[in-house]
Amino acid sequence: MRTRVLVGLLLFAGCHSLENRFVFHPRPIDARNDAPLPAPIEDVWLSTEGTKIHGRWWPSPNARGAILYLHGNAGNLDSFGRTVRDLRGSLDRSVLIVDYPGYGRSEGKPSEAGCYAAARSAYEWLVKNQAIPPERVVIVGESLGGGVAVELASGRPHEALVLIRTFTSVPAVAAKATGLSSAPALMFNRFDSLKKIGMCKSPIFIAQADKDRLIPFTHGEKLRDAAKAPMQFHVLRGLDHNDPLPAEFYQALREFLQAPP
């Protein structure tokens, strides 16, 4: 109850910086983990309007393409190492993960526009620096990263869009969390995937957890219903928002990507 009241007060205050503290939870890289990376993993540095963005590239031998993984709102790219490893191993693709501004080693401060700019820079790095054809780039977004992924996919060619435990919009999540129907009108951060997903033309795979206590299952259903591209809806049965993704998810995603267009 106290959390609802606090979040409600922050929203009513109409303060962008306070709202950002509710939406973004970045963490710097832990110096204790700052050891040399095992081959073939490498750090990469991207630039968005003069801001340095940190990414990590994990190429795969004889890769069928690449995955651009856009993570959630908490932690940094180190927090998602297991997911990156499992995506690479299950799908036979190289993986690039990037930290948004203010996360990990990335410069700047977190913002919706900054997240979008980081994703665009990562996409351009894959296509131009690594010479990966756009039709071989799979855009994967989890939680907040789903909103970033939909924005990127709505304006860039790609092989497929994969959304994992994500939302229709940030204001819709806030309205549910606070019980305040006026929350959407007061928020600066939008990440309005419901509005944009109809512009995504490549196949879409949505995985939503039916026991998610943070993002209601109906968010995934609404995105499914608003999509116009070929799509598959996968239920993560019995899972909450932060539970590890099961083998069944990776198998279903692999079959989806292998299916003829």
N, C-alpha and C positions, 0 to 999 in steps of 0.2 A: 504494500500500500504506500509506504514512504517513497519507494522508487517512482510510482505513478505520479505522486504529488510533485516530486522534484522535477521529473521530466516535464510535467505539465507547466510548471513555473518557468522553466527554461524556454519552452516553446512560446509561452505568452510574452516572455521578455523580448522576443523578436531579435535576439542577439546572435549574430552569425557565428562568432567565436565560441559562444557557449553551446550553440547547437552542434558545432563541429566536434565538441568534446563528447557529445552523445553519440554521434554517428561514427567517428573515427577513433580507433584505439591503437595507434602505432607503438611499436617497440623498437628501440635501437638494437643493432647487432650486439650480441653478447661477446665481449672481448675474449672470454674463455673458450669460445668456439671459433676464434679467428685463426685457425690453423690452415696450412696450405690445403687446397682442395685436391681430392684424389682425381687422377686422370680418368676419363676425359672431361670432367666438369670444369668449367671456367667462369670467372666473373666477367661481365661485360658492362660497359658504361655507355649510356645513351644520353641524349640531350633533348630537353623540351624547353624552348625559348630561354636558353641559357641556364637552365636548371639541370644538374646532373642526376640521372636516374640509374640506380643500380639494378642489374639483372643477373641471372645465373643461367647458363646454357649447358645443357646436358645432351650432347649428340649421341645418337644411337647408330651402330654399324648397319649399313644397308637399310637405313630408315626409309619408310614409305612416305615421309613428309614430316611436318613438325606440328607440335601443339604449342599454342600460346596460352599459358595458364594464368588467369587473373584471380588472385586470392581474395579472401574475406577482409573484414574491417579491422581485425585484431591481430597483433603480432608483427611478423615480418616474413620474408621469404624462407627463413630457416624454419619457421613454424609449420611449413607445408611440405617439408622434405619427403615425408612418407607418401603423400598423394602424388607428388612429382615422380617419385621412384615407381609407384604402381602404374601410373599412366604410361610412362615410358616402357616399362616391361610388358604391360598387357597389350599395348597397341602398336608396338614396333615403330615408334616415332621418337624423334628428338623432341626435347621439351625446353622451352624458354619460359622462365618465371621472372616477373619484375616486381619491385617494390614501388608503391605509389610515393609521391612527394611526402617527405616527413617520416617515411617508414624505413627502418633499417639504416642503410647508408645513403639513401636517397636524400637529396637536398630539398629545401622548400618546406611548405606546410601543407597538410592534407586539405583537399577540396575536391568537389565534384569535377570541376574543370581540369584540375591537376591529374586526377585518375584517368580521365579520358585522354589527356595528352600523353601520359605515360604509356597507355595501351597503344595509341597510334604510333608512337616512336618505336615500341617493341615490334609491332607488325611490320613497319618499314625496315627495321633491322633484319628481320627474317627474310623478307622479299628481296631486299637490295644487297645486304652484306652477305647473306647466306645463299642467295640465288634460289630460294625455294618458291616455286610457282604458287600464286595465291590459291589456286584450286587444290593445293596440298597442305594448306594451313587450316588446322582445326582450332577454333577459338573456344576455350573452356573457361567458364566463369562460375565461381562458387560463392554463395551468399552475396555480399556486397559486390563481389567480382562479377556476378551475373548481370548486374546493372551496367557495369563497365563493358562487359562482353556484348550485350545487346546493342549498346551505342556503337561500338566498333563494327559489329557485324551488319548494322543497318546501313553503313556507308562504305564498306570495303568488301571486295570479293573474297570468298573463302570456301573451304570444302564443306564444313559443317559447323554448327553452333551447338555447344553443349552447356546446359544450365543445370547447376547442382544446388538444391536447397536455397533457391533464391526467391525474390519478392516481385510483386507487381510494381511497387514504388516504395521509397523510404517513408513518405508521409503516410501511406497505408499501414505500414508496420507501426509507426508512431501512434496512429489513431487507435490501433488495437491495444498497444501497450499501455497507453494513458487513459483510454476510455473517453477521450476528448474528440468529438466529431469535428471540431474546428481546427485540430492539429494540422491537417494537410494545407490549409490556407496560410498558416503561419510559418511554414518551414521554407528555408532557402534551398536546402539540398533536396533534389527530386529523384534522380535515377529512375525516370519513368519508363520502365521496360514495357509496361502494358501498352503505352502509347506507341512505342517504337517497334515492337516485335513483328508487327505486320509488314514492316519494311525489310525484314531479313528474308532473303530469297533462297538461301541454301537450306538443306535439310537441318532439322532441329531435333535435339534429344534433350528432354527435360526429365530430371530425376528429382523427385520430391519425397521428403520423409513424412510418413503418416503419423509420427509421434513428435513432430517438431514443436517445441514449446516457445520458440522465438518467432518463426515464420509459419503462419498457419498453412495447412495443406492446400487450402483453397487458392492461395496465391499461384501455385503451380498449375492448378486446373484453369484458372483465368488466363494465364499465359498460353496454355495449350489451346484454349478456345479462341484466342485472339490471333494465333499464328496462322499464316496463310501458306507457308512452305510445307513440304512433306515433313511429317514429324512423328516422333515416338515418345510416349509418356511412360516413364518407368517409376514404379512405386518402391521406395526404400522402406520396406515393411519393418515395423517395430523400431525404427531408428529415430533418434533425436537429432538436434541440429549439428552437434559436434561429434557424433559417433563416427568411428572409422568407416569408410566405405567398404562394403563387403565384396567378395569375389564375384558374386552374382551381378553386381553393377558393372564391373569391368568386362565381364563376359557379354552382357547385353550391349554395352557400348561398342565392343569390338565387332559384334555381329552387325550392329547398325551401320558402322563405318564400312564394313565389307560388302554390304548389300548393294546391288547394282542401282544406279541412279534411276 
